[in-house]
Amino acid sequence: MAKGKKAKQAKAQAKTVSFKVAQNCIEYTQDGKRRLNLSLKEISTVPKCIQKMTELDHLDLSRNFIKKVPEFIECFISICILDLHSNYIPVTIGRLQNLLVLNLCNNRLSVLPDEIGLLKNLQTLNLGLNRLEALPSSVGALKELRLLGLSDNLLTRVPGCLARLHKLEKVNLDRNPIPEPESAQEPAQVMEKLYLVKESHLCEDCLDKCQTERRRLEDVGRSKQPKIIDFHNFFGLIQDFFFLLN
């Protein structure tokens, strides 16, 4: 290992954050939320002093050298956004029931524990840039989940548990070794089902919207990497057409 790299790691391990420093890192968002920003502090452990700040709404510990989330993190019951990306962290946060956003991007995760399914209010989960080959079935219990980032992992198929997430709007599966579908005709079949309404039955705005969406789906069908799934637009169109037919 290069001498400079050793020195940098030693320096990172020696970094500490005092209570006074932590207080100076508290920010307020536009909607009045309290955010503790400890990103890029070169710390290898979560500072114990922040136990005195359990009424935080956002906690940013990203871009550090943290290898473990301490048990006292479960005292932060009001946290709705927890950013842990770009660390070395195994997931041990199942009791943070108020979490709305969880960023575990770039944490070298090869396995996601079953306790992830305990985060009942979670709406956004970023698991990109890890080493995941599969998701636990407990992910299907995240009934409020709307956005799921799975890019740059080792997935070879779309996880079946996603079918149980009825509020899911977007899934990012970019740069996973998922085989391309054998037939590119499926998007066309879906579009035929969507355009069962005569043009004369549609107003000008609805017709324009449908034609725009059709062109978008055609572009996706021709793409070599159709990895972004937009459930919200797709199911919204279906609902519009059923409404018109009735």
C-alpha positions in Angstrom: 0.0 0.0 0.0 1.4 3.4 -0.9 2.7 5.5 2.0 0.4 8.4 1.2 -2.6 6.1 1.2 -1.7 4.7 4.6 -1.3 8.2 6.0 -4.7 9.2 4.7 -6.3 6.2 6.3 -4.6 6.8 9.6 -5.7 10.4 9.5 -9.3 9.3 8.8 -9.3 6.9 11.8 -8.0 9.7 14.1 -10.8 12.1 13.1 -13.3 12.9 15.8 -16.3 15.2 16.0 -17.0 17.0 19.3 -20.4 18.1 20.4 -19.6 21.7 19.6 -18.5 20.8 16.1 -21.7 18.8 15.6 -23.8 21.7 16.8 -22.2 23.9 14.2 -23.1 21.3 11.5 -26.9 21.6 12.2 -28.7 23.1 9.3 -32.4 24.0 8.8 -34.2 23.2 5.6 -36.7 25.4 3.9 -39.6 23.6 5.6 -38.1 24.0 9.0 -36.6 20.5 9.4 -33.4 20.1 11.5 -30.6 18.5 9.5 -27.2 17.3 10.9 -24.7 17.3 8.1 -21.6 15.2 9.0 -20.8 14.3 5.4 -17.1 14.3 4.4 -15.8 14.5 8.0 -13.4 11.6 7.5 -14.8 9.8 10.6 -14.6 6.1 11.0 -17.3 5.9 13.8 -20.6 7.6 14.4 -19.8 10.3 17.0 -21.3 9.4 20.4 -21.9 13.1 21.2 -24.8 13.2 18.7 -26.9 11.1 21.1 -27.8 14.4 22.6 -29.5 15.4 19.3 -32.2 12.7 19.0 -34.8 15.2 17.8 -33.2 15.5 14.4 -35.2 15.1 11.2 -32.4 14.5 8.8 -29.0 12.8 9.5 -26.3 12.9 6.8 -23.3 10.6 7.5 -22.4 10.1 3.9 -18.9 9.9 2.4 -17.0 8.8 5.5 -15.2 5.6 6.6 -18.0 4.4 8.9 -18.1 0.6 9.2 -20.8 0.1 11.8 -24.1 1.9 12.8 -24.2 2.0 16.6 -27.2 0.8 18.5 -27.9 4.3 19.8 -29.0 5.3 16.3 -32.3 3.7 17.1 -33.0 6.5 19.6 -33.4 8.9 16.6 -37.1 8.0 16.3 -38.0 11.2 14.5 -35.5 10.9 11.7 -37.2 10.8 8.3 -34.1 11.0 6.1 -30.9 9.0 6.7 -28.1 9.3 4.3 -25.3 6.6 4.7 -24.0 6.4 1.2 -20.3 5.8 0.4 -19.3 4.1 3.7 -18.7 0.5 4.7 -21.9 -0.1 6.5 -23.9 -3.3 7.1 -27.6 -2.5 7.6 -28.9 -2.5 11.2 -31.6 0.1 11.2 -34.9 -1.8 11.2 -36.3 0.1 14.1 -36.3 3.5 12.5 -40.0 3.4 11.8 -40.3 7.0 10.7 -37.8 6.8 7.9 -39.1 8.1 4.6 -35.7 8.2 2.7 -32.8 5.8 3.1 -29.7 6.1 1.0 -27.4 3.0 1.2 -25.7 3.6 -2.1 -22.0 2.6 -2.5 -21.7 0.6 0.8 -20.3 -2.7 -0.7 -23.4 -4.5 0.4 -23.7 -8.1 -0.9 -26.7 -9.0 1.2 -29.7 -6.9 2.4 -31.0 -8.2 5.7 -34.7 -9.1 6.2 -35.2 -6.3 8.7 -35.3 -3.8 5.9 -39.0 -4.8 5.6 -39.7 -3.3 9.0 -39.4 0.3 7.6 -43.1 0.5 6.9 -43.1 4.2 6.0 -40.1 4.2 3.6 -40.8 5.9 0.3 -37.4 6.1 -1.3 -34.7 3.5 -1.0 -31.4 3.8 -2.9 -29.3 0.6 -3.1 -27.2 1.6 -6.1 -23.5 0.8 -6.5 -23.5 -2.2 -4.2 -22.9 -6.0 -4.9 -26.5 -7.3 -4.5 -27.4 -10.4 -6.5 -30.9 -10.6 -5.1 -33.3 -8.8 -2.7 -34.9 -10.4 0.3 -38.7 -11.1 0.1 -39.2 -8.7 3.0 -38.7 -5.8 0.6 -42.2 -6.6 -0.6 -43.5 -5.4 2.8 -42.5 -1.8 2.0 -46.0 -0.9 1.0 -45.3 2.9 0.9 -42.2 2.6 -1.4 -42.3 4.7 -4.5 -38.7 5.0 -5.7 -36.2 2.2 -5.7 -32.6 2.5 -6.9 -30.9 -0.7 -7.8 -28.4 0.4 -10.4 -24.9 -0.9 -10.6 -25.5 -4.2 -8.8 -25.2 -7.9 -9.8 -28.9 -8.6 -10.3 -29.6 -11.1 -13.1 -33.4 -10.7 -13.0 -36.0 -8.3 -11.9 -36.7 -9.1 -8.2 -40.1 -10.8 -7.9 -40.9 -9.0 -4.6 -41.4 -5.8 -6.6 -44.8 -7.1 -7.8 -46.1 -6.6 -4.3 -45.2 -2.9 -4.1 -48.4 -1.4 -5.5 -47.3 2.2 -4.9 -44.0 1.8 -6.7 -43.5 4.4 -9.4 -39.9 4.0 -10.6 -37.2 1.4 -10.4 -33.7 2.0 -11.6 -32.0 -1.2 -12.8 -29.3 0.3 -15.0 -26.0 -1.5 -15.4 -27.1 -4.9 -13.9 -26.4 -8.1 -15.8 -30.1 -8.7 -16.6 -30.5 -10.5 -19.9 -32.5 -8.6 -22.6 -36.0 -10.0 -23.3 -36.1 -12.6 -26.1 -38.8 -10.7 -27.9 -39.1 -6.9 -28.4 -42.7 -7.2 -29.3 -44.1 -7.0 -25.8 -44.1 -3.2 -25.6 -46.0 -3.1 -28.9 -48.6 -5.5 -27.5 -49.1 -3.2 -24.4 -49.6 -0.2 -26.6 -52.2 -2.0 -28.7 -54.2 -2.6 -25.5 -53.9 1.0 -24.5 -55.2 2.4 -27.8 -58.6 0.7 -27.9 -60.4 4.1 -27.7 -61.2 5.8 -31.0 -59.5 9.1 -31.6 -62.9 10.8 -31.9 -63.7 9.9 -28.3 -60.6 11.7 -27.0 -60.2 15.4 -26.4 -57.2 17.1 -28.1 -55.2 17.2 -24.9 -55.8 13.5 -24.1 -54.9 12.5 -27.6 -51.7 14.5 -27.6 -50.8 12.9 -24.2 -51.4 9.4 -25.5 -49.4 9.9 -28.7 -46.5 11.4 -26.7 -46.5 8.4 -24.4 -46.7 6.0 -27.3 -43.6 7.5 -28.9 -41.8 7.3 -25.5 -42.7 3.6 -25.2 -41.5 3.0 -28.8 -38.2 4.6 -27.9 -37.9 2.4 -24.8 -38.7 -0.7 -26.9 -35.9 0.1 -29.3 -33.4 0.9 -26.6 -30.7 -1.6 -25.8 -31.0 -0.9 -22.1 -34.6 -0.5 -21.1 -33.8 -0.6 -17.4 -35.9 2.4 -16.0 -39.4 1.3 -15.2 -42.0 4.1 -14.8 -45.0 2.4 -13.2 -46.8 5.7 -12.4 -47.1 6.8 -16.1 -48.0 3.4 -17.3 -50.8 2.7 -14.8 -52.0 6.2 -15.0 -52.7 5.9 -18.7 -54.5 2.6 -18.2 -56.8 4.3 -15.6 -57.5 7.2 -18.1 -58.6 4.8 -20.8 -60.8 2.8 -18.6 -62.4 6.0 -17.4 -63.1 7.0 -21.0 -64.5 3.6 -21.9 -66.9 3.7 -19.0 
